[in-house]
Amino acid sequence: MAEVRVIKAKKVVKDKAKESVQPKRKVAGYARVSTDRDEQQTSYEAQVEYYTGYIKARSDWEFVGVYTDEGITGTSTKHRTGFNRMIRDALDGKIDLIVTKSVSRFARNTIDSLTTIRKLREKGTEVYFERENIWTLDGKGELLITIMSSLAQEESRSISENVTWGMRESMRKGRSWVPYKVFLGYDKGPGGEMVINRGQAILVRRIYGMYLQGFSPYQIGVTLEAEGIEFSEGKKRWYPTTIYSILQNEKYKGDALCQKTYSKDFLTKERAKNTGELQQYYISEHHEPIVSPAVFDRVQVEIREREDAELKRGGNKVFSKRVKCRDCGGWYGPVVWAPGTGHEKLVWRCNHKYAKGKSNCAPPAVTEDEIRRAFVSAFNRLAEPSRNRIINAFLGINEALFATGLLEGEKNVLEGEIARLESLDRELSACDFERLTAMKSRLSELSKEISEKRLRHDGVARFLKDFFSRDALVSTFNEGAWYSLASFVTVTDHDDITVTFRNLGEVKA
């Protein structure tokens, strides 16, 4: 049988003098309000004053400071600079105890809350939640924290859903929300309505006009930057995406499309583009327009045409995506010959000419002067008296080519039948509902087709008016004429370059 031997405990004699002198705990307070509204400012200042006095009143505590966040949501700790600085200081040993109002003030995200508390506990730092009377180094602390954080998280979910519901009800009633600080052209009126900022409206109209003249969003941005025009206070860069957003925003024609984006997660606040996941609300004639609906619609057609024809002039050169190879139909790009020799030469060459290491296309590289001369020559050929008969004939063809009479007749019939079905004082049968859906779809197609025909008709008329307003013969290359009149040039040889004019076909230089 095994022998058991008892080892007696040693009697520890405590040093009473040392025991009576305990080091003070380094204590910090944390205060946060979730909005920056005036009514919350008082609450914020009161919290700071309260925790300063509360901590200093304890003789066994050393006041470190009060860490604060104003106007920051509590659902995530990611953007709370005061909170994150406090945690870093605690992990660096500068804080022994954090005092805060409640679990919901600390974090409404259970994962953030528990992760942070566990990190602090590993370093010996405790958190005291006053309202719930929870000390995190207490044995029951983590269980209580889990329960309270989960409840706080559900409260945030409920608030988020209520806010979202309220915003959608506002949309349904025809009200829209606008980020005025970064929205060019409008200010917030006394009743919350959109009011035109006259100075900025001039700039918006100029951007639309430049695009219709043929400038790319990149080129528009470069022009505005060169003139020292700022997008908003302190923001001097005009990115192509910014120009595109202005050109495609329906608010500039007086309408408003609501719920373009939505929040994917109430905790992370991550937003996503609404591509059909949620219902949208389109409010017509919501406010005073800056550009006419006709101009806005012309720009949308121009955007689609440039995309369809791959005429995205996004390069930083006047001729980017506007010089075409006769052999392969691909675009020419800029190439520097003899770089670093002091005799460099910029030419434009088919991008597919030496694909896979061999020469594939016969058309040669051309200089920018050759392209300019070709445009001037073709422009003058088009302006010769003998060509006027062709232009006049085209004016007559234009009326027939883009006639909308038959389409408008069909549209009127559909609108009448849709109105009749929707006015019936009974629930529609499955057959009637399917028919109504099909008619609405066709009506949408007709409206689009009519709009595009009208815009093409106007585009041709605008081109011809612009053309006749210029001198019959020109001797030098004009960049404005190039942008507004030419679509692209096609290179066959140095002396064989064809210019394709907008709506008027090809003219050999």
C-alpha positions as CSV (number, residue, x, y, z in Angstrom):
1,M,0.0,0.0,0.0
2,A,1.3,3.4,-1.0
3,E,2.5,5.7,1.8
4,V,1.0,9.2,2.0
5,R,3.1,11.9,3.6
6,V,1.7,15.3,4.6
7,I,3.7,18.4,4.0
8,K,2.7,21.1,6.3
9,A,2.0,24.6,5.1
10,K,4.5,27.3,5.9
11,K,3.3,30.2,7.9
12,V,3.7,33.4,6.0
13,V,4.5,36.4,8.1
14,K,3.0,39.5,6.4
15,D,4.7,42.9,6.5
16,K,1.9,45.1,7.8
17,A,3.8,48.3,6.7
18,K,4.0,47.1,3.1
19,E,0.4,45.7,3.1
20,S,-1.0,49.1,4.1
21,V,0.5,50.8,1.1
22,Q,-1.4,49.6,-2.0
23,P,-0.6,51.1,-5.4
24,K,-3.4,53.2,-6.8
25,R,-5.3,51.8,-9.8
26,K,-4.9,53.8,-13.0
27,V,-8.5,54.6,-14.0
28,A,-10.0,56.1,-17.2
29,G,-13.5,56.9,-18.1
30,Y,-15.1,56.4,-21.5
31,A,-18.0,58.6,-22.8
32,R,-19.8,58.4,-26.2
33,V,-22.8,59.9,-27.8
34,S,-24.1,58.4,-31.1
35,T,-24.9,61.6,-33.0
36,D,-23.4,65.1,-33.2
37,R,-26.7,67.0,-32.8
38,D,-27.0,69.9,-30.4
39,E,-29.2,68.1,-28.0
40,Q,-26.6,65.3,-27.6
41,Q,-23.8,67.8,-26.9
42,T,-25.1,68.5,-23.4
43,S,-25.2,64.7,-22.7
44,Y,-21.6,64.3,-23.9
45,E,-20.2,67.2,-21.8
46,A,-22.1,65.9,-18.8
47,Q,-20.6,62.5,-19.1
48,V,-17.1,63.9,-19.3
49,E,-17.6,66.1,-16.3
50,Y,-19.2,63.2,-14.4
51,Y,-16.5,60.7,-14.9
52,T,-13.7,63.2,-14.2
53,G,-15.3,63.9,-10.8
54,Y,-16.3,60.3,-10.1
55,I,-12.7,59.0,-10.6
56,K,-10.9,61.8,-8.8
57,A,-13.2,61.3,-5.8
58,R,-11.6,58.0,-5.1
59,S,-8.4,58.1,-3.1
60,D,-7.3,54.7,-4.2
61,W,-7.7,55.6,-7.9
62,E,-5.3,57.6,-10.1
63,F,-7.1,59.7,-12.8
64,V,-5.7,58.9,-16.3
65,G,-8.3,60.8,-18.3
66,V,-11.7,60.5,-20.1
67,Y,-11.6,59.1,-23.6
68,T,-14.4,60.3,-25.8
69,D,-16.2,59.8,-29.2
70,E,-18.7,62.2,-30.6
71,G,-21.2,61.6,-33.4
72,I,-20.0,58.0,-33.9
73,T,-22.2,54.9,-34.1
74,G,-21.8,52.3,-31.4
75,T,-22.5,49.3,-33.6
76,S,-18.8,49.0,-34.6
77,T,-15.5,50.0,-32.9
78,K,-13.7,50.4,-36.2
79,H,-14.1,54.1,-36.6
80,R,-14.2,55.1,-32.9
81,T,-10.8,56.9,-32.5
82,G,-11.2,57.7,-28.9
83,F,-12.2,54.1,-28.0
84,N,-9.4,52.6,-30.0
85,R,-6.8,55.0,-28.4
86,M,-8.1,54.0,-25.0
87,I,-7.7,50.3,-25.7
88,R,-4.2,50.8,-27.1
89,D,-3.2,52.7,-23.9
90,A,-4.7,49.9,-21.7
91,L,-2.9,47.2,-23.6
92,D,0.3,49.2,-23.1
93,G,-0.2,49.2,-19.3
94,K,-1.3,52.8,-18.9
95,I,-4.8,51.9,-17.7
96,D,-5.9,49.4,-15.0
97,L,-9.6,50.1,-15.0
98,I,-12.0,51.6,-17.5
99,V,-15.3,53.0,-16.2
100,T,-18.2,53.5,-18.6
101,K,-21.9,54.1,-18.4
102,S,-23.2,50.8,-19.8
103,V,-22.6,47.8,-22.1
104,S,-24.5,49.6,-25.0
105,R,-22.2,52.7,-24.6
106,F,-19.1,50.4,-24.8
107,A,-20.3,48.4,-27.9
108,R,-23.5,47.2,-29.4
109,N,-21.7,44.4,-31.3
110,T,-21.3,41.3,-29.1
111,I,-18.2,40.1,-30.9
112,D,-16.4,43.5,-30.6
113,S,-17.4,43.7,-27.0
114,L,-16.3,40.3,-25.9
115,T,-13.1,40.3,-28.0
116,T,-12.1,43.6,-26.5
117,I,-12.9,42.6,-22.9
118,R,-10.9,39.4,-23.2
119,K,-7.9,41.2,-24.6
120,L,-8.0,43.7,-21.7
121,R,-8.4,40.9,-19.2
122,E,-5.3,39.1,-20.5
123,K,-3.4,42.3,-19.7
124,G,-5.0,42.7,-16.3
125,T,-7.3,45.6,-17.2
126,E,-10.8,45.6,-15.9
127,V,-13.9,47.3,-17.2
128,Y,-16.7,48.5,-14.9
129,F,-20.2,49.0,-16.4
130,E,-22.0,51.3,-14.0
131,R,-25.6,50.8,-15.0
132,E,-25.4,47.0,-15.0
133,N,-23.0,46.9,-12.0
134,I,-20.7,44.5,-13.9
135,W,-17.0,44.1,-13.2
136,T,-15.3,42.1,-16.0
137,L,-12.7,40.5,-13.8
138,D,-15.5,39.1,-11.6
139,G,-16.2,35.4,-12.2
140,K,-19.8,36.1,-13.5
141,G,-18.6,39.1,-15.6
142,E,-18.3,37.3,-19.0
143,L,-21.7,35.6,-18.8
144,L,-23.4,38.8,-17.9
145,I,-21.5,40.7,-20.6
146,T,-22.5,38.1,-23.3
147,I,-26.2,38.5,-22.3
148,M,-26.1,42.3,-22.1
149,S,-24.2,42.7,-25.3
150,S,-26.6,40.4,-27.2
151,L,-29.5,42.5,-25.9
152,A,-27.8,45.7,-27.0
153,Q,-27.1,44.3,-30.4
154,E,-30.7,43.3,-30.9
155,E,-31.6,46.9,-29.8
156,S,-29.3,48.2,-32.6
157,R,-31.0,45.9,-35.1
158,S,-34.4,47.1,-34.1
159,I,-33.3,50.8,-34.3
160,S,-31.7,50.2,-37.7
161,E,-34.9,48.5,-39.0
162,N,-37.1,51.3,-37.7
163,V,-34.9,54.0,-39.3
164,T,-34.9,52.1,-42.6
165,W,-38.7,51.7,-42.5
166,G,-39.0,55.4,-41.9
167,M,-36.8,56.3,-44.8
168,R,-38.7,54.0,-47.2
169,E,-42.0,55.5,-46.1
170,S,-40.5,59.0,-46.9
171,M,-39.5,57.7,-50.3
172,R,-42.9,56.3,-50.9
173,K,-44.4,59.7,-50.2
174,G,-42.1,61.4,-52.7
175,R,-39.3,62.7,-50.4
176,S,-35.6,62.2,-51.2
177,W,-32.4,62.5,-49.2
178,V,-29.4,64.4,-50.7
179,P,-25.8,64.6,-49.3
180,Y,-25.6,68.4,-49.9
181,K,-22.0,68.8,-48.7
182,V,-20.7,66.8,-51.7
183,F,-23.6,67.3,-54.1
184,L,-22.8,69.9,-56.8
185,G,-25.6,72.3,-57.9
186,Y,-28.1,72.2,-55.0
187,D,-28.4,73.5,-51.4
188,K,-30.8,72.5,-48.7
189,G,-33.8,74.9,-48.5
190,P,-35.5,76.1,-45.3
191,G,-38.1,73.4,-45.6
192,G,-35.7,70.7,-46.5
193,E,-36.3,71.0,-50.2
194,M,-33.7,71.1,-53.0
195,V,-32.8,74.6,-54.0
196,I,-30.5,75.4,-57.0
197,N,-27.1,76.9,-56.2
198,R,-26.9,79.3,-59.1
199,G,-23.1,79.5,-59.2
200,Q,-22.7,75.7,-59.1
201,A,-25.5,75.2,-61.6
202,I,-23.5,77.1,-64.3
203,L,-20.7,74.6,-63.8
204,V,-23.0,71.6,-64.0
205,R,-24.5,72.9,-67.3
206,R,-21.0,73.5,-68.6
207,I,-20.0,69.8,-67.9
208,Y,-23.1,68.6,-69.8
209,G,-22.3,70.9,-72.7
210,M,-18.6,69.8,-72.9
211,Y,-19.6,66.2,-72.9
212,L,-22.1,66.7,-75.8
213,Q,-19.3,68.5,-77.7
214,G,-17.2,65.3,-77.5
215,F,-15.0,65.8,-74.5
216,S,-14.4,62.7,-72.4
217,P,-14.9,62.8,-68.6
218,Y,-11.2,62.7,-68.2
219,Q,-10.7,65.7,-70.5
220,I,-13.5,67.6,-68.7
221,G,-11.8,67.0,-65.4
222,V,-8.3,68.0,-66.7
223,T,-9.9,71.3,-68.0
224,L,-11.6,72.1,-64.7
225,E,-8.4,71.4,-62.7
226,A,-6.3,73.5,-65.0
227,E,-8.7,76.4,-64.3
228,G,-8.4,75.9,-60.6
229,I,-12.1,75.0,-60.1
230,E,-12.7,72.8,-57.0
231,F,-15.3,70.1,-56.9
232,S,-16.1,71.0,-53.3
233,E,-14.2,72.8,-50.5
234,G,-10.6,71.5,-50.4
235,K,-11.2,68.9,-53.2
236,K,-9.3,70.0,-56.3
237,R,-9.3,66.6,-58.2
238,W,-11.9,65.9,-60.8
239,Y,-12.0,62.2,-61.3
240,P,-13.6,60.7,-64.4
241,T,-16.0,58.8,-62.1
242,T,-17.1,62.1,-60.5
243,I,-17.9,63.5,-64.0
244,Y,-19.8,60.4,-64.9
245,S,-21.8,60.5,-61.7
246,I,-22.8,64.1,-62.5
247,L,-23.7,63.2,-66.1
248,Q,-25.9,60.2,-65.1
249,N,-27.6,61.6,-62.0
250,E,-31.3,62.1,-62.7
251,K,-31.6,64.8,-60.0
252,Y,-30.1,67.3,-62.5
253,K,-33.2,67.0,-64.7
254,G,-35.5,67.5,-61.7
255,D,-36.3,63.8,-60.9
256,A,-35.1,61.6,-58.0
257,L,-34.4,57.9,-57.9
258,C,-34.5,56.7,-54.3
259,Q,-32.7,53.7,-52.7
260,K,-29.9,53.4,-55.2
261,T,-27.8,51.8,-52.5
262,Y,-28.7,49.9,-49.3
263,S,-27.0,48.8,-46.1
264,K,-26.0,45.1,-46.3
265,D,-25.2,44.8,-42.6
266,F,-26.5,47.0,-39.7
267,L,-23.3,46.3,-37.8
268,T,-20.7,47.0,-40.4
269,K,-22.8,49.7,-42.2
270,E,-21.4,48.3,-45.4
271,R,-23.4,49.7,-48.4
272,A,-24.0,48.0,-51.7
273,K,-25.5,49.1,-55.1
274,N,-29.1,48.2,-55.4
275,T,-29.3,46.1,-58.5
276,G,-32.8,44.9,-57.9
277,E,-32.4,43.4,-54.4
278,L,-34.7,46.1,-52.9
279,Q,-37.6,48.2,-54.3
280,Q,-36.7,51.6,-55.7
281,Y,-38.8,54.7,-55.9
282,Y,-38.6,57.1,-58.9
283,I,-40.1,60.6,-58.2
284,S,-40.7,62.7,-61.3
285,E,-40.6,66.5,-61.2
286,H,-39.3,66.3,-57.6
287,H,-37.5,69.7,-57.8
288,E,-36.4,72.4,-60.1
289,P,-34.0,71.0,-62.8
290,I,-30.6,72.4,-63.6
291,V,-30.5,70.9,-67.2
292,S,-33.6,70.2,-69.3
293,P,-34.8,66.6,-69.6
294,A,-34.0,66.7,-73.3
295,V,-30.4,67.6,-72.6
296,F,-30.1,65.0,-69.9
297,D,-31.6,62.3,-72.2
298,R,-29.3,63.3,-75.0
299,V,-26.3,62.8,-72.7
300,Q,-27.5,59.3,-71.7
301,V,-27.8,58.3,-75.4
302,E,-24.3,59.7,-76.0
303,I,-22.9,57.7,-73.1
304,R,-24.5,54.5,-74.5
305,E,-23.3,55.2,-78.0
306,R,-19.7,55.8,-76.9
307,E,-19.8,52.5,-74.9
308,D,-21.4,50.6,-77.8
309,A,-18.9,51.9,-80.3
310,E,-16.0,51.6,-77.8
311,L,-15.4,55.3,-78.1
312,K,-14.5,55.8,-74.5
313,R,-12.1,58.6,-74.8
314,G,-10.5,58.0,-71.4
315,G,-6.9,58.5,-72.5
316,N,-5.0,61.7,-71.9
317,K,-4.5,62.3,-75.7
318,V,-6.8,64.1,-78.1
319,F,-6.8,61.1,-80.4
320,S,-7.2,58.3,-77.9
321,K,-9.7,55.6,-79.1
322,R,-10.4,57.8,-82.2
323,V,-7.9,56.5,-84.8
324,K,-8.8,53.1,-86.3
325,C,-6.9,50.5,-88.3
326,R,-8.4,49.7,-91.7
327,D,-7.2,46.1,-91.6
328,C,-8.3,44.8,-88.2
329,G,-10.7,47.6,-87.1
330,G,-8.8,48.0,-83.9
331,W,-7.6,51.3,-82.3
332,Y,-4.3,53.0,-82.7
333,G,-2.3,53.9,-79.6
334,P,0.6,56.3,-79.0
335,V,4.1,55.0,-79.3
336,V,7.4,56.8,-78.8
337,W,10.1,56.0,-81.4
338,A,13.8,56.2,-80.5
339,P,13.2,57.0,-76.8
340,G,16.1,58.4,-74.9
341,T,18.1,59.4,-78.0
342,G,17.2,63.1,-78.0
343,H,15.3,62.5,-81.3
344,E,12.2,61.0,-79.8
345,K,9.1,61.0,-82.0
346,L,5.5,60.4,-81.0
347,V,3.5,58.4,-83.5
348,W,0.1,56.5,-83.5
349,R,0.2,52.8,-84.4
350,C,-2.3,50.0,-84.5
351,N,-2.3,48.2,-81.2
352,H,-2.5,44.8,-82.9
353,K,0.2,45.4,-85.5
354,Y,2.8,43.4,-83.6
355,A,0.6,41.1,-81.6
356,K,2.3,37.8,-80.8
357,G,5.6,39.2,-82.1
358,K,4.8,39.6,-85.8
359,S,3.4,42.2,-88.1
360,N,-0.3,41.6,-88.6
361,C,-1.7,44.9,-90.1
362,A,-0.5,46.8,-93.2
363,P,-1.6,50.4,-92.3
364,P,1.4,52.4,-91.1
365,A,2.0,54.4,-88.0
366,V,1.0,58.1,-88.5
367,T,2.0,61.3,-86.8
368,E,-0.5,63.6,-85.0
369,D,0.2,66.2,-87.7
370,E,-1.0,63.7,-90.3
371,I,-4.2,63.1,-88.4
372,R,-4.8,66.9,-88.0
373,R,-4.2,67.5,-91.7
374,A,-6.6,64.7,-92.7
375,F,-9.4,66.1,-90.5
376,V,-8.9,69.7,-91.9
377,S,-8.9,68.3,-95.5
378,A,-12.1,66.2,-94.9
379,F,-13.8,69.0,-93.2
380,N,-13.2,71.3,-96.1
381,R,-14.3,68.7,-98.6
382,L,-17.6,68.4,-96.7
383,A,-18.0,72.1,-96.7
384,E,-17.5,72.5,-100.5
385,P,-20.5,74.0,-102.4
386,S,-21.0,70.7,-104.2
387,R,-21.5,68.9,-100.9
388,N,-24.2,71.2,-99.7
389,R,-26.8,69.4,-101.9
390,I,-25.9,66.2,-100.1
391,I,-26.4,67.9,-96.7
392,N,-29.7,69.4,-97.8
393,A,-30.9,66.0,-99.1
394,F,-29.9,64.5,-95.7
395,L,-32.1,67.0,-93.9
396,G,-35.1,65.7,-95.8
397,I,-34.1,62.1,-95.2
398,N,-33.7,62.9,-91.5
399,E,-37.4,63.6,-91.0
400,A,-38.4,60.2,-92.5
401,L,-35.6,58.3,-90.9
402,F,-36.4,59.2,-87.4
403,A,-40.2,59.6,-87.7
404,T,-42.1,58.5,-84.6
405,G,-45.8,58.8,-85.7
406,L,-46.5,55.1,-85.8
407,L,-44.7,54.4,-82.6
408,E,-46.6,57.2,-80.8
409,G,-49.9,55.8,-82.1
410,E,-49.2,52.4,-80.7
411,K,-48.1,54.0,-77.4
412,N,-51.4,55.9,-77.1
413,V,-53.4,52.7,-77.6
414,L,-51.4,50.9,-74.9
415,E,-51.7,53.7,-72.4
416,G,-55.5,53.7,-72.8
417,E,-55.7,50.0,-72.3
418,I,-53.4,50.0,-69.3
419,A,-55.5,52.8,-67.7
420,R,-58.7,50.9,-68.4
421,L,-57.4,47.7,-66.7
422,E,-55.9,49.6,-63.7
423,S,-59.2,51.4,-63.1
424,L,-61.3,48.2,-62.9
425,D,-63.0,48.0,-59.5
426,R,-62.1,44.3,-59.0
427,E,-59.0,42.1,-58.5
428,L,-57.4,41.3,-61.9
429,S,-57.5,37.7,-63.1
430,A,-54.2,36.0,-63.7
431,C,-54.7,36.4,-67.4
432,D,-55.4,40.1,-67.1
433,F,-52.5,40.7,-64.8
434,E,-50.1,38.9,-67.2
435,R,-51.5,41.0,-70.1
436,L,-51.1,44.2,-68.1
437,T,-47.5,43.3,-67.3
438,A,-46.7,42.6,-71.0
439,M,-48.3,45.9,-72.1
440,K,-46.3,47.8,-69.5
441,S,-43.1,46.2,-70.7
442,R,-43.9,47.1,-74.3
443,L,-44.9,50.6,-73.3
444,S,-41.4,51.0,-71.7
445,E,-39.8,49.8,-74.9
446,L,-41.8,52.2,-77.1
447,S,-41.0,55.1,-74.9
448,K,-37.3,54.4,-75.1
449,E,-37.4,53.9,-78.9
450,I,-39.4,57.2,-79.4
451,S,-37.0,59.1,-77.1
452,E,-33.9,57.7,-79.0
453,K,-35.4,58.5,-82.4
454,R,-36.1,62.1,-81.3
455,L,-32.7,62.5,-79.8
456,R,-31.0,61.2,-82.9
457,H,-33.0,63.6,-85.0
458,D,-32.0,66.4,-82.8
459,G,-28.4,65.3,-82.8
460,V,-28.3,65.5,-86.6
461,A,-29.9,68.9,-86.6
462,R,-27.5,70.1,-84.0
463,F,-24.5,68.8,-86.0
464,L,-25.7,70.5,-89.2
465,K,-26.3,73.8,-87.3
466,D,-22.9,73.6,-85.8
467,F,-21.4,72.8,-89.2
468,F,-23.0,75.7,-91.0
469,S,-22.0,78.1,-88.2
470,R,-18.3,77.5,-89.0
471,D,-16.3,79.0,-91.8
472,A,-16.6,77.0,-95.1
473,L,-12.9,76.5,-95.3
474,V,-10.4,76.1,-92.4
475,S,-6.7,76.1,-92.5
476,T,-5.7,74.8,-89.1
477,F,-6.9,72.0,-86.8
478,N,-9.6,73.1,-84.4
479,E,-9.9,70.8,-81.3
480,G,-13.5,71.9,-80.7
481,A,-14.5,71.1,-84.2
482,W,-12.7,67.7,-83.9
483,Y,-14.6,66.8,-80.7
484,S,-18.1,67.9,-81.9
485,L,-18.0,66.8,-85.5
486,A,-15.7,63.7,-85.9
487,S,-16.3,60.2,-84.5
488,F,-13.0,58.7,-85.6
489,V,-10.5,58.4,-88.5
490,T,-9.5,55.2,-90.3
491,V,-6.0,54.8,-91.6
492,T,-5.2,52.8,-94.7
493,D,-1.9,54.6,-95.7
494,H,-0.2,57.9,-95.1
495,D,-2.1,59.5,-97.9
496,D,-5.2,57.5,-97.5
497,I,-7.0,58.5,-94.2
498,T,-10.8,58.6,-94.0
499,V,-12.7,60.7,-91.5
500,T,-16.1,59.4,-90.2
501,F,-18.3,62.4,-89.2
502,R,-21.1,62.1,-86.7
503,N,-24.3,61.2,-88.5
504,L,-22.9,62.1,-91.9
505,G,-20.8,59.1,-92.8
506,E,-17.2,58.9,-94.2
507,V,-15.2,61.6,-96.1
508,K,-11.8,60.8,-97.6
509,A,-9.2,63.3,-96.7
